[in-house]
Amino acid sequence: MTADERILPLGTAYITDAGMTGGFDSVIGMEKKDVLERFYTGLNTKFEVADKDVRLNAVLIEIDDRTGKARSIMRIVRNA
């Protein structure tokens, strides 16, 4: 997850990338060894889901009910 969360001048909450949920030491949630094997050999290999060091990434945005503009934005990272 990027660390560039902010409220833009007209009240829009912004973050470049909220991150992902899944195995942290992985390639988009899959075991690295499987992805690298396919990359190096070009062969169709089965991907296994990475299940170590699982993390949840999210963003919590507080919205002003009256204006509809963002009041705050906060990154959330939780380890399983």
mmCIF file of the N, C-alpha and C atoms, coordinates in Angstrom:
data_MODEL
# 
_entry.id   MODEL 
# 
loop_
_atom_site.group_PDB 
_atom_site.id 
_atom_site.type_symbol 
_atom_site.label_atom_id 
_atom_site.label_alt_id 
_atom_site.label_comp_id 
_atom_site.label_asym_id 
_atom_site.label_entity_id 
_atom_site.label_seq_id 
_atom_site.pdbx_PDB_ins_code 
_atom_site.Cartn_x 
_atom_site.Cartn_y 
_atom_site.Cartn_z 
_atom_site.occupancy 
_atom_site.B_iso_or_equiv 
_atom_site.pdbx_formal_charge 
_atom_site.auth_seq_id 
_atom_site.auth_comp_id 
_atom_site.auth_asym_id 
_atom_site.auth_atom_id 
_atom_site.pdbx_PDB_model_num 
ATOM 1   N N  . MET A 1 1  ? 0.850   -1.176  0.000   1.00 0.00 ? 1  MET A N  1 
ATOM 2   C CA . MET A 1 1  ? 0.000   0.000   0.000   1.00 0.00 ? 1  MET A CA 1 
ATOM 3   C C  . MET A 1 1  ? 0.893   1.235   0.000   1.00 0.00 ? 1  MET A C  1 
ATOM 4   N N  . THR A 1 2  ? 0.492   2.204   -0.776  1.00 0.00 ? 2  THR A N  1 
ATOM 5   C CA . THR A 1 2  ? 1.246   3.454   -0.793  1.00 0.00 ? 2  THR A CA 1 
ATOM 6   C C  . THR A 1 2  ? 0.942   4.274   0.463   1.00 0.00 ? 2  THR A C  1 
ATOM 7   N N  . ALA A 1 3  ? 1.772   5.238   0.735   1.00 0.00 ? 3  ALA A N  1 
ATOM 8   C CA . ALA A 1 3  ? 1.608   6.088   1.921   1.00 0.00 ? 3  ALA A CA 1 
ATOM 9   C C  . ALA A 1 3  ? 1.360   7.520   1.485   1.00 0.00 ? 3  ALA A C  1 
ATOM 10  N N  . ASP A 1 4  ? 0.501   7.694   0.481   1.00 0.00 ? 4  ASP A N  1 
ATOM 11  C CA . ASP A 1 4  ? 0.249   9.045   -0.026  1.00 0.00 ? 4  ASP A CA 1 
ATOM 12  C C  . ASP A 1 4  ? -1.208  9.469   0.136   1.00 0.00 ? 4  ASP A C  1 
ATOM 13  N N  . GLU A 1 5  ? -1.885  8.888   1.108   1.00 0.00 ? 5  GLU A N  1 
ATOM 14  C CA . GLU A 1 5  ? -3.294  9.244   1.310   1.00 0.00 ? 5  GLU A CA 1 
ATOM 15  C C  . GLU A 1 5  ? -3.407  10.717  1.681   1.00 0.00 ? 5  GLU A C  1 
ATOM 16  N N  . ARG A 1 6  ? -4.444  11.348  1.149   1.00 0.00 ? 6  ARG A N  1 
ATOM 17  C CA . ARG A 1 6  ? -4.667  12.774  1.449   1.00 0.00 ? 6  ARG A CA 1 
ATOM 18  C C  . ARG A 1 6  ? -6.067  13.176  1.003   1.00 0.00 ? 6  ARG A C  1 
ATOM 19  N N  . ILE A 1 7  ? -6.485  14.315  1.502   1.00 0.00 ? 7  ILE A N  1 
ATOM 20  C CA . ILE A 1 7  ? -7.741  14.924  1.070   1.00 0.00 ? 7  ILE A CA 1 
ATOM 21  C C  . ILE A 1 7  ? -7.371  16.013  0.067   1.00 0.00 ? 7  ILE A C  1 
ATOM 22  N N  . LEU A 1 8  ? -7.901  15.911  -1.146  1.00 0.00 ? 8  LEU A N  1 
ATOM 23  C CA . LEU A 1 8  ? -7.629  16.899  -2.183  1.00 0.00 ? 8  LEU A CA 1 
ATOM 24  C C  . LEU A 1 8  ? -8.395  18.197  -1.901  1.00 0.00 ? 8  LEU A C  1 
ATOM 25  N N  . PRO A 1 9  ? -8.000  19.305  -2.511  1.00 0.00 ? 9  PRO A N  1 
ATOM 26  C CA . PRO A 1 9  ? -8.583  20.611  -2.198  1.00 0.00 ? 9  PRO A CA 1 
ATOM 27  C C  . PRO A 1 9  ? -10.114 20.687  -2.267  1.00 0.00 ? 9  PRO A C  1 
ATOM 28  N N  . LEU A 1 10 ? -10.758 19.925  -3.152  1.00 0.00 ? 10 LEU A N  1 
ATOM 29  C CA . LEU A 1 10 ? -12.220 19.997  -3.258  1.00 0.00 ? 10 LEU A CA 1 
ATOM 30  C C  . LEU A 1 10 ? -12.937 18.918  -2.455  1.00 0.00 ? 10 LEU A C  1 
ATOM 31  N N  . GLY A 1 11 ? -12.179 18.198  -1.587  1.00 0.00 ? 11 GLY A N  1 
ATOM 32  C CA . GLY A 1 11 ? -12.813 17.269  -0.665  1.00 0.00 ? 11 GLY A CA 1 
ATOM 33  C C  . GLY A 1 11 ? -12.841 15.816  -1.099  1.00 0.00 ? 11 GLY A C  1 
ATOM 34  N N  . THR A 1 12 ? -12.043 15.437  -2.088  1.00 0.00 ? 12 THR A N  1 
ATOM 35  C CA . THR A 1 12 ? -11.961 14.045  -2.517  1.00 0.00 ? 12 THR A CA 1 
ATOM 36  C C  . THR A 1 12 ? -10.855 13.342  -1.745  1.00 0.00 ? 12 THR A C  1 
ATOM 37  N N  . ALA A 1 13 ? -11.170 12.160  -1.174  1.00 0.00 ? 13 ALA A N  1 
ATOM 38  C CA . ALA A 1 13 ? -10.148 11.349  -0.519  1.00 0.00 ? 13 ALA A CA 1 
ATOM 39  C C  . ALA A 1 13 ? -9.367  10.621  -1.603  1.00 0.00 ? 13 ALA A C  1 
ATOM 40  N N  . TYR A 1 14 ? -8.027  10.597  -1.484  1.00 0.00 ? 14 TYR A N  1 
ATOM 41  C CA . TYR A 1 14 ? -7.183  10.016  -2.521  1.00 0.00 ? 14 TYR A CA 1 
ATOM 42  C C  . TYR A 1 14 ? -6.093  9.147   -1.911  1.00 0.00 ? 14 TYR A C  1 
ATOM 43  N N  . ILE A 1 15 ? -5.844  7.997   -2.549  1.00 0.00 ? 15 ILE A N  1 
ATOM 44  C CA . ILE A 1 15 ? -4.673  7.171   -2.267  1.00 0.00 ? 15 ILE A CA 1 
ATOM 45  C C  . ILE A 1 15 ? -4.319  6.478   -3.580  1.00 0.00 ? 15 ILE A C  1 
ATOM 46  N N  . THR A 1 16 ? -3.030  6.384   -3.896  1.00 0.00 ? 16 THR A N  1 
ATOM 47  C CA . THR A 1 16 ? -2.624  5.793   -5.169  1.00 0.00 ? 16 THR A CA 1 
ATOM 48  C C  . THR A 1 16 ? -2.976  4.318   -5.240  1.00 0.00 ? 16 THR A C  1 
ATOM 49  N N  . ASP A 1 17 ? -2.700  3.552   -4.185  1.00 0.00 ? 17 ASP A N  1 
ATOM 50  C CA . ASP A 1 17 ? -2.911  2.108   -4.195  1.00 0.00 ? 17 ASP A CA 1 
ATOM 51  C C  . ASP A 1 17 ? -3.264  1.656   -2.789  1.00 0.00 ? 17 ASP A C  1 
ATOM 52  N N  . ALA A 1 18 ? -4.450  1.109   -2.639  1.00 0.00 ? 18 ALA A N  1 
ATOM 53  C CA . ALA A 1 18 ? -4.890  0.678   -1.315  1.00 0.00 ? 18 ALA A CA 1 
ATOM 54  C C  . ALA A 1 18 ? -4.265  -0.646  -0.898  1.00 0.00 ? 18 ALA A C  1 
ATOM 55  N N  . GLY A 1 19 ? -3.525  -1.295  -1.798  1.00 0.00 ? 19 GLY A N  1 
ATOM 56  C CA . GLY A 1 19 ? -2.887  -2.551  -1.446  1.00 0.00 ? 19 GLY A CA 1 
ATOM 57  C C  . GLY A 1 19 ? -3.803  -3.727  -1.690  1.00 0.00 ? 19 GLY A C  1 
ATOM 58  N N  . MET A 1 20 ? -3.427  -4.863  -1.155  1.00 0.00 ? 20 MET A N  1 
ATOM 59  C CA . MET A 1 20 ? -4.190  -6.083  -1.376  1.00 0.00 ? 20 MET A CA 1 
ATOM 60  C C  . MET A 1 20 ? -4.347  -6.832  -0.070  1.00 0.00 ? 20 MET A C  1 
ATOM 61  N N  . THR A 1 21 ? -5.201  -7.818  -0.095  1.00 0.00 ? 21 THR A N  1 
ATOM 62  C CA . THR A 1 21 ? -5.384  -8.710  1.033   1.00 0.00 ? 21 THR A CA 1 
ATOM 63  C C  . THR A 1 21 ? -4.862  -10.071 0.623   1.00 0.00 ? 21 THR A C  1 
ATOM 64  N N  . GLY A 1 22 ? -4.020  -10.662 1.450   1.00 0.00 ? 22 GLY A N  1 
ATOM 65  C CA . GLY A 1 22 ? -3.459  -11.973 1.131   1.00 0.00 ? 22 GLY A CA 1 
ATOM 66  C C  . GLY A 1 22 ? -2.052  -12.087 1.646   1.00 0.00 ? 22 GLY A C  1 
ATOM 67  N N  . GLY A 1 23 ? -1.349  -13.091 1.119   1.00 0.00 ? 23 GLY A N  1 
ATOM 68  C CA . GLY A 1 23 ? 0.021   -13.350 1.527   1.00 0.00 ? 23 GLY A CA 1 
ATOM 69  C C  . GLY A 1 23 ? 0.933   -12.192 1.142   1.00 0.00 ? 23 GLY A C  1 
ATOM 70  N N  . PHE A 1 24 ? 1.638   -11.640 2.106   1.00 0.00 ? 24 PHE A N  1 
ATOM 71  C CA . PHE A 1 24 ? 2.466   -10.457 1.865   1.00 0.00 ? 24 PHE A CA 1 
ATOM 72  C C  . PHE A 1 24 ? 3.693   -10.786 1.016   1.00 0.00 ? 24 PHE A C  1 
ATOM 73  N N  . ASP A 1 25 ? 4.377   -11.867 1.334   1.00 0.00 ? 25 ASP A N  1 
ATOM 74  C CA . ASP A 1 25 ? 5.578   -12.258 0.600   1.00 0.00 ? 25 ASP A CA 1 
ATOM 75  C C  . ASP A 1 25 ? 5.167   -13.171 -0.551  1.00 0.00 ? 25 ASP A C  1 
ATOM 76  N N  . SER A 1 26 ? 4.498   -12.581 -1.546  1.00 0.00 ? 26 SER A N  1 
ATOM 77  C CA . SER A 1 26 ? 3.914   -13.348 -2.643  1.00 0.00 ? 26 SER A CA 1 
ATOM 78  C C  . SER A 1 26 ? 3.928   -12.512 -3.913  1.00 0.00 ? 26 SER A C  1 
ATOM 79  N N  . VAL A 1 27 ? 3.441   -13.108 -4.980  1.00 0.00 ? 27 VAL A N  1 
ATOM 80  C CA . VAL A 1 27 ? 3.232   -12.376 -6.224  1.00 0.00 ? 27 VAL A CA 1 
ATOM 81  C C  . VAL A 1 27 ? 1.722   -12.315 -6.437  1.00 0.00 ? 27 VAL A C  1 
ATOM 82  N N  . ILE A 1 28 ? 1.150   -11.178 -6.130  1.00 0.00 ? 28 ILE A N  1 
ATOM 83  C CA . ILE A 1 28 ? -0.294  -10.946 -6.195  1.00 0.00 ? 28 ILE A CA 1 
ATOM 84  C C  . ILE A 1 28 ? -1.074  -12.076 -5.518  1.00 0.00 ? 28 ILE A C  1 
ATOM 85  N N  . GLY A 1 29 ? -0.603  -12.476 -4.326  1.00 0.00 ? 29 GLY A N  1 
ATOM 86  C CA . GLY A 1 29 ? -1.309  -13.464 -3.517  1.00 0.00 ? 29 GLY A CA 1 
ATOM 87  C C  . GLY A 1 29 ? -0.980  -14.912 -3.815  1.00 0.00 ? 29 GLY A C  1 
ATOM 88  N N  . MET A 1 30 ? -0.127  -15.171 -4.797  1.00 0.00 ? 30 MET A N  1 
ATOM 89  C CA . MET A 1 30 ? 0.252   -16.544 -5.156  1.00 0.00 ? 30 MET A CA 1 
ATOM 90  C C  . MET A 1 30 ? 1.676   -16.828 -4.694  1.00 0.00 ? 30 MET A C  1 
ATOM 91  N N  . GLU A 1 31 ? 1.982   -18.134 -4.487  1.00 0.00 ? 31 GLU A N  1 
ATOM 92  C CA . GLU A 1 31 ? 3.333   -18.533 -4.101  1.00 0.00 ? 31 GLU A CA 1 
ATOM 93  C C  . GLU A 1 31 ? 4.329   -18.074 -5.155  1.00 0.00 ? 31 GLU A C  1 
ATOM 94  N N  . LYS A 1 32 ? 5.391   -17.433 -4.722  1.00 0.00 ? 32 LYS A N  1 
ATOM 95  C CA . LYS A 1 32 ? 6.388   -16.890 -5.645  1.00 0.00 ? 32 LYS A CA 1 
ATOM 96  C C  . LYS A 1 32 ? 7.004   -17.959 -6.542  1.00 0.00 ? 32 LYS A C  1 
ATOM 97  N N  . LYS A 1 33 ? 7.302   -19.135 -5.975  1.00 0.00 ? 33 LYS A N  1 
ATOM 98  C CA . LYS A 1 33 ? 7.979   -20.174 -6.747  1.00 0.00 ? 33 LYS A CA 1 
ATOM 99  C C  . LYS A 1 33 ? 7.146   -20.599 -7.955  1.00 0.00 ? 33 LYS A C  1 
ATOM 100 N N  . ASP A 1 34 ? 5.824   -20.662 -7.804  1.00 0.00 ? 34 ASP A N  1 
ATOM 101 C CA . ASP A 1 34 ? 4.947   -21.053 -8.915  1.00 0.00 ? 34 ASP A CA 1 
ATOM 102 C C  . ASP A 1 34 ? 4.938   -19.998 -10.018 1.00 0.00 ? 34 ASP A C  1 
ATOM 103 N N  . VAL A 1 35 ? 4.846   -18.748 -9.620  1.00 0.00 ? 35 VAL A N  1 
ATOM 104 C CA . VAL A 1 35 ? 4.801   -17.657 -10.585 1.00 0.00 ? 35 VAL A CA 1 
ATOM 105 C C  . VAL A 1 35 ? 6.134   -17.543 -11.323 1.00 0.00 ? 35 VAL A C  1 
ATOM 106 N N  . LEU A 1 36 ? 7.240   -17.659 -10.585 1.00 0.00 ? 36 LEU A N  1 
ATOM 107 C CA . LEU A 1 36 ? 8.551   -17.578 -11.217 1.00 0.00 ? 36 LEU A CA 1 
ATOM 108 C C  . LEU A 1 36 ? 8.795   -18.737 -12.178 1.00 0.00 ? 36 LEU A C  1 
ATOM 109 N N  . GLU A 1 37 ? 8.341   -19.945 -11.819 1.00 0.00 ? 37 GLU A N  1 
ATOM 110 C CA . GLU A 1 37 ? 8.492   -21.095 -12.710 1.00 0.00 ? 37 GLU A CA 1 
ATOM 111 C C  . GLU A 1 37 ? 7.786   -20.840 -14.045 1.00 0.00 ? 37 GLU A C  1 
ATOM 112 N N  . ARG A 1 38 ? 6.562   -20.339 -13.990 1.00 0.00 ? 38 ARG A N  1 
ATOM 113 C CA . ARG A 1 38 ? 5.838   -20.037 -15.223 1.00 0.00 ? 38 ARG A CA 1 
ATOM 114 C C  . ARG A 1 38 ? 6.546   -18.943 -16.020 1.00 0.00 ? 38 ARG A C  1 
ATOM 115 N N  . PHE A 1 39 ? 7.046   -17.940 -15.324 1.00 0.00 ? 39 PHE A N  1 
ATOM 116 C CA . PHE A 1 39 ? 7.729   -16.835 -15.992 1.00 0.00 ? 39 PHE A CA 1 
ATOM 117 C C  . PHE A 1 39 ? 8.992   -17.326 -16.713 1.00 0.00 ? 39 PHE A C  1 
ATOM 118 N N  . TYR A 1 40 ? 9.794   -18.139 -16.018 1.00 0.00 ? 40 TYR A N  1 
ATOM 119 C CA . TYR A 1 40 ? 11.063  -18.589 -16.601 1.00 0.00 ? 40 TYR A CA 1 
ATOM 120 C C  . TYR A 1 40 ? 10.893  -19.654 -17.681 1.00 0.00 ? 40 TYR A C  1 
ATOM 121 N N  . THR A 1 41 ? 9.921   -20.547 -17.515 1.00 0.00 ? 41 THR A N  1 
ATOM 122 C CA . THR A 1 41 ? 9.780   -21.665 -18.458 1.00 0.00 ? 41 THR A CA 1 
ATOM 123 C C  . THR A 1 41 ? 8.747   -21.404 -19.548 1.00 0.00 ? 41 THR A C  1 
ATOM 124 N N  . GLY A 1 42 ? 7.800   -20.520 -19.268 1.00 0.00 ? 42 GLY A N  1 
ATOM 125 C CA . GLY A 1 42 ? 6.719   -20.282 -20.222 1.00 0.00 ? 42 GLY A CA 1 
ATOM 126 C C  . GLY A 1 42 ? 5.674   -21.379 -20.201 1.00 0.00 ? 42 GLY A C  1 
ATOM 127 N N  . LEU A 1 43 ? 5.841   -22.360 -19.315 1.00 0.00 ? 43 LEU A N  1 
ATOM 128 C CA . LEU A 1 43 ? 4.896   -23.470 -19.214 1.00 0.00 ? 43 LEU A CA 1 
ATOM 129 C C  . LEU A 1 43 ? 3.735   -23.091 -18.298 1.00 0.00 ? 43 LEU A C  1 
ATOM 130 N N  . ASN A 1 44 ? 2.586   -23.666 -18.592 1.00 0.00 ? 44 ASN A N  1 
ATOM 131 C CA . ASN A 1 44 ? 1.395   -23.417 -17.787 1.00 0.00 ? 44 ASN A CA 1 
ATOM 132 C C  . ASN A 1 44 ? 1.524   -24.193 -16.482 1.00 0.00 ? 44 ASN A C  1 
ATOM 133 N N  . THR A 1 45 ? 1.762   -23.490 -15.369 1.00 0.00 ? 45 THR A N  1 
ATOM 134 C CA . THR A 1 45 ? 1.903   -24.121 -14.063 1.00 0.00 ? 45 THR A CA 1 
ATOM 135 C C  . THR A 1 45 ? 0.740   -23.709 -13.176 1.00 0.00 ? 45 THR A C  1 
ATOM 136 N N  . LYS A 1 46 ? 0.402   -24.589 -12.256 1.00 0.00 ? 46 LYS A N  1 
ATOM 137 C CA . LYS A 1 46 ? -0.684  -24.313 -11.321 1.00 0.00 ? 46 LYS A CA 1 
ATOM 138 C C  . LYS A 1 46 ? -0.178  -23.359 -10.241 1.00 0.00 ? 46 LYS A C  1 
ATOM 139 N N  . PHE A 1 47 ? -0.940  -22.326 -9.963  1.00 0.00 ? 47 PHE A N  1 
ATOM 140 C CA . PHE A 1 47 ? -0.592  -21.386 -8.903  1.00 0.00 ? 47 PHE A CA 1 
ATOM 141 C C  . PHE A 1 47 ? -1.258  -21.836 -7.603  1.00 0.00 ? 47 PHE A C  1 
ATOM 142 N N  . GLU A 1 48 ? -0.500  -21.775 -6.530  1.00 0.00 ? 48 GLU A N  1 
ATOM 143 C CA . GLU A 1 48 ? -1.011  -22.042 -5.187  1.00 0.00 ? 48 GLU A CA 1 
ATOM 144 C C  . GLU A 1 48 ? -1.126  -20.721 -4.439  1.00 0.00 ? 48 GLU A C  1 
ATOM 145 N N  . VAL A 1 49 ? -2.168  -20.574 -3.671  1.00 0.00 ? 49 VAL A N  1 
ATOM 146 C CA . VAL A 1 49 ? -2.387  -19.359 -2.888  1.00 0.00 ? 49 VAL A CA 1 
ATOM 147 C C  . VAL A 1 49 ? -1.351  -19.293 -1.766  1.00 0.00 ? 49 VAL A C  1 
ATOM 148 N N  . ALA A 1 50 ? -0.702  -18.157 -1.622  1.00 0.00 ? 50 ALA A N  1 
ATOM 149 C CA . ALA A 1 50 ? 0.251   -17.941 -0.530  1.00 0.00 ? 50 ALA A CA 1 
ATOM 150 C C  . ALA A 1 50 ? -0.524  -17.776 0.768   1.00 0.00 ? 50 ALA A C  1 
ATOM 151 N N  . ASP A 1 51 ? -0.139  -18.535 1.793   1.00 0.00 ? 51 ASP A N  1 
ATOM 152 C CA . ASP A 1 51 ? -0.907  -18.489 3.034   1.00 0.00 ? 51 ASP A CA 1 
ATOM 153 C C  . ASP A 1 51 ? -0.069  -18.118 4.257   1.00 0.00 ? 51 ASP A C  1 
ATOM 154 N N  . LYS A 1 52 ? 1.138   -17.607 4.023   1.00 0.00 ? 52 LYS A N  1 
ATOM 155 C CA . LYS A 1 52 ? 1.984   -17.163 5.137   1.00 0.00 ? 52 LYS A CA 1 
ATOM 156 C C  . LYS A 1 52 ? 2.018   -15.637 5.172   1.00 0.00 ? 52 LYS A C  1 
ATOM 157 N N  . ASP A 1 53 ? 2.112   -15.102 6.364   1.00 0.00 ? 53 ASP A N  1 
ATOM 158 C CA . ASP A 1 53 ? 2.166   -13.639 6.572   1.00 0.00 ? 53 ASP A CA 1 
ATOM 159 C C  . ASP A 1 53 ? 1.006   -12.949 5.847   1.00 0.00 ? 53 ASP A C  1 
ATOM 160 N N  . VAL A 1 54 ? -0.195  -13.428 6.114   1.00 0.00 ? 54 VAL A N  1 
ATOM 161 C CA . VAL A 1 54 ? -1.398  -12.881 5.473   1.00 0.00 ? 54 VAL A CA 1 
ATOM 162 C C  . VAL A 1 54 ? -1.735  -11.534 6.104   1.00 0.00 ? 54 VAL A C  1 
ATOM 163 N N  . ARG A 1 55 ? -2.040  -10.570 5.230   1.00 0.00 ? 55 ARG A N  1 
ATOM 164 C CA . ARG A 1 55 ? -2.357  -9.215  5.699   1.00 0.00 ? 55 ARG A CA 1 
ATOM 165 C C  . ARG A 1 55 ? -3.611  -8.688  5.006   1.00 0.00 ? 55 ARG A C  1 
ATOM 166 N N  . LEU A 1 56 ? -4.291  -7.810  5.706   1.00 0.00 ? 56 LEU A N  1 
ATOM 167 C CA . LEU A 1 56 ? -5.440  -7.101  5.152   1.00 0.00 ? 56 LEU A CA 1 
ATOM 168 C C  . LEU A 1 56 ? -5.043  -5.637  5.011   1.00 0.00 ? 56 LEU A C  1 
ATOM 169 N N  . ASN A 1 57 ? -5.228  -5.083  3.831   1.00 0.00 ? 57 ASN A N  1 
ATOM 170 C CA . ASN A 1 57 ? -4.997  -3.656  3.591   1.00 0.00 ? 57 ASN A CA 1 
ATOM 171 C C  . ASN A 1 57 ? -6.328  -3.023  3.244   1.00 0.00 ? 57 ASN A C  1 
ATOM 172 N N  . ALA A 1 58 ? -6.606  -1.883  3.823   1.00 0.00 ? 58 ALA A N  1 
ATOM 173 C CA . ALA A 1 58 ? -7.877  -1.200  3.569   1.00 0.00 ? 58 ALA A CA 1 
ATOM 174 C C  . ALA A 1 58 ? -7.693  0.299   3.799   1.00 0.00 ? 58 ALA A C  1 
ATOM 175 N N  . VAL A 1 59 ? -8.714  1.039   3.441   1.00 0.00 ? 59 VAL A N  1 
ATOM 176 C CA . VAL A 1 59 ? -8.730  2.480   3.671   1.00 0.00 ? 59 VAL A CA 1 
ATOM 177 C C  . VAL A 1 59 ? -10.059 2.834   4.317   1.00 0.00 ? 59 VAL A C  1 
ATOM 178 N N  . LEU A 1 60 ? -10.006 3.620   5.380   1.00 0.00 ? 60 LEU A N  1 
ATOM 179 C CA . LEU A 1 60 ? -11.211 4.103   6.052   1.00 0.00 ? 60 LEU A CA 1 
ATOM 180 C C  . LEU A 1 60 ? -11.344 5.594   5.738   1.00 0.00 ? 60 LEU A C  1 
ATOM 181 N N  . ILE A 1 61 ? -12.478 5.953   5.154   1.00 0.00 ? 61 ILE A N  1 
ATOM 182 C CA . ILE A 1 61 ? -12.722 7.345   4.779   1.00 0.00 ? 61 ILE A CA 1 
ATOM 183 C C  . ILE A 1 61 ? -13.934 7.853   5.545   1.00 0.00 ? 61 ILE A C  1 
ATOM 184 N N  . GLU A 1 62 ? -13.770 8.969   6.224   1.00 0.00 ? 62 GLU A N  1 
ATOM 185 C CA . GLU A 1 62 ? -14.897 9.614   6.918   1.00 0.00 ? 62 GLU A CA 1 
ATOM 186 C C  . GLU A 1 62 ? -15.459 10.690  5.990   1.00 0.00 ? 62 GLU A C  1 
ATOM 187 N N  . ILE A 1 63 ? -16.771 10.627  5.759   1.00 0.00 ? 63 ILE A N  1 
ATOM 188 C CA . ILE A 1 63 ? -17.448 11.536  4.838   1.00 0.00 ? 63 ILE A CA 1 
ATOM 189 C C  . ILE A 1 63 ? -18.356 12.483  5.617   1.00 0.00 ? 63 ILE A C  1 
ATOM 190 N N  . ASP A 1 64 ? -18.369 13.746  5.255   1.00 0.00 ? 64 ASP A N  1 
ATOM 191 C CA . ASP A 1 64 ? -19.277 14.736  5.833   1.00 0.00 ? 64 ASP A CA 1 
ATOM 192 C C  . ASP A 1 64 ? -20.666 14.513  5.231   1.00 0.00 ? 64 ASP A C  1 
ATOM 193 N N  . ASP A 1 65 ? -21.642 14.168  6.056   1.00 0.00 ? 65 ASP A N  1 
ATOM 194 C CA . ASP A 1 65 ? -23.015 13.897  5.579   1.00 0.00 ? 65 ASP A CA 1 
ATOM 195 C C  . ASP A 1 65 ? -23.647 15.099  4.891   1.00 0.00 ? 65 ASP A C  1 
ATOM 196 N N  . ARG A 1 66 ? -23.305 16.268  5.334   1.00 0.00 ? 66 ARG A N  1 
ATOM 197 C CA . ARG A 1 66 ? -23.908 17.479  4.786   1.00 0.00 ? 66 ARG A CA 1 
ATOM 198 C C  . ARG A 1 66 ? -23.359 17.833  3.405   1.00 0.00 ? 66 ARG A C  1 
ATOM 199 N N  . THR A 1 67 ? -22.023 17.753  3.247   1.00 0.00 ? 67 THR A N  1 
ATOM 200 C CA . THR A 1 67 ? -21.407 18.186  1.992   1.00 0.00 ? 67 THR A CA 1 
ATOM 201 C C  . THR A 1 67 ? -21.056 17.039  1.045   1.00 0.00 ? 67 THR A C  1 
ATOM 202 N N  . GLY A 1 68 ? -20.955 15.820  1.581   1.00 0.00 ? 68 GLY A N  1 
ATOM 203 C CA . GLY A 1 68 ? -20.532 14.679  0.774   1.00 0.00 ? 68 GLY A CA 1 
ATOM 204 C C  . GLY A 1 68 ? -19.036 14.643  0.532   1.00 0.00 ? 68 GLY A C  1 
ATOM 205 N N  . LYS A 1 69 ? -18.297 15.549  1.169   1.00 0.00 ? 69 LYS A N  1 
ATOM 206 C CA . LYS A 1 69 ? -16.845 15.611  0.999   1.00 0.00 ? 69 LYS A CA 1 
ATOM 207 C C  . LYS A 1 69 ? -16.148 14.791  2.085   1.00 0.00 ? 69 LYS A C  1 
ATOM 208 N N  . ALA A 1 70 ? -14.952 14.335  1.751   1.00 0.00 ? 70 ALA A N  1 
ATOM 209 C CA . ALA A 1 70 ? -14.180 13.548  2.708   1.00 0.00 ? 70 ALA A CA 1 
ATOM 210 C C  . ALA A 1 70 ? -13.648 14.435  3.824   1.00 0.00 ? 70 ALA A C  1 
ATOM 211 N N  . ARG A 1 71 ? -13.770 13.950  5.043   1.00 0.00 ? 71 ARG A N  1 
ATOM 212 C CA . ARG A 1 71 ? -13.187 14.645  6.202   1.00 0.00 ? 71 ARG A CA 1 
ATOM 213 C C  . ARG A 1 71 ? -11.808 14.096  6.524   1.00 0.00 ? 71 ARG A C  1 
ATOM 214 N N  . SER A 1 72 ? -11.665 12.773  6.364   1.00 0.00 ? 72 SER A N  1 
ATOM 215 C CA . SER A 1 72 ? -10.388 12.149  6.690   1.00 0.00 ? 72 SER A CA 1 
ATOM 216 C C  . SER A 1 72 ? -10.231 10.860  5.906   1.00 0.00 ? 72 SER A C  1 
ATOM 217 N N  . ILE A 1 73 ? -8.985  10.425  5.793   1.00 0.00 ? 73 ILE A N  1 
ATOM 218 C CA . ILE A 1 73 ? -8.665  9.143   5.159   1.00 0.00 ? 73 ILE A CA 1 
ATOM 219 C C  . ILE A 1 73 ? -7.558  8.520   5.994   1.00 0.00 ? 73 ILE A C  1 
ATOM 220 N N  . MET A 1 74 ? -7.694  7.197   6.258   1.00 0.00 ? 74 MET A N  1 
ATOM 221 C CA . MET A 1 74 ? -6.721  6.508   7.105   1.00 0.00 ? 74 MET A CA 1 
ATOM 222 C C  . MET A 1 74 ? -6.419  5.138   6.512   1.00 0.00 ? 74 MET A C  1 
ATOM 223 N N  . ARG A 1 75 ? -5.124  4.840   6.365   1.00 0.00 ? 75 ARG A N  1 
ATOM 224 C CA . ARG A 1 75 ? -4.713  3.508   5.926   1.00 0.00 ? 75 ARG A CA 1 
ATOM 225 C C  . ARG A 1 75 ? -4.876  2.531   7.078   1.00 0.00 ? 75 ARG A C  1 
ATOM 226 N N  . ILE A 1 76 ? -5.285  1.293   6.746   1.00 0.00 ? 76 ILE A N  1 
ATOM 227 C CA . ILE A 1 76 ? -5.415  0.234   7.747   1.00 0.00 ? 76 ILE A CA 1 
ATOM 228 C C  . ILE A 1 76 ? -4.645  -0.979  7.236   1.00 0.00 ? 76 ILE A C  1 
ATOM 229 N N  . VAL A 1 77 ? -3.744  -1.512  8.067   1.00 0.00 ? 77 VAL A N  1 
ATOM 230 C CA . VAL A 1 77 ? -3.019  -2.734  7.765   1.00 0.00 ? 77 VAL A CA 1 
ATOM 231 C C  . VAL A 1 77 ? -3.154  -3.650  8.967   1.00 0.00 ? 77 VAL A C  1 
ATOM 232 N N  . ARG A 1 78 ? -3.649  -4.860  8.749   1.00 0.00 ? 78 ARG A N  1 
ATOM 233 C CA . ARG A 1 78 ? -3.822  -5.837  9.821   1.00 0.00 ? 78 ARG A CA 1 
ATOM 234 C C  . ARG A 1 78 ? -3.142  -7.132  9.426   1.00 0.00 ? 78 ARG A C  1 
ATOM 235 N N  . ASN A 1 79 ? -2.342  -7.683  10.335  1.00 0.00 ? 79 ASN A N  1 
ATOM 236 C CA . ASN A 1 79 ? -1.730  -8.993  10.118  1.00 0.00 ? 79 ASN A CA 1 
ATOM 237 C C  . ASN A 1 79 ? -2.666  -10.050 10.687  1.00 0.00 ? 79 ASN A C  1 
ATOM 238 N N  . ALA A 1 80 ? -2.790  -11.148 9.967   1.00 0.00 ? 80 ALA A N  1 
ATOM 239 C CA . ALA A 1 80 ? -3.681  -12.230 10.424  1.00 0.00 ? 80 ALA A CA 1 
ATOM 240 C C  . ALA A 1 80 ? -3.036  -13.036 11.517  1.00 0.00 ? 80 ALA A C  1 
# 
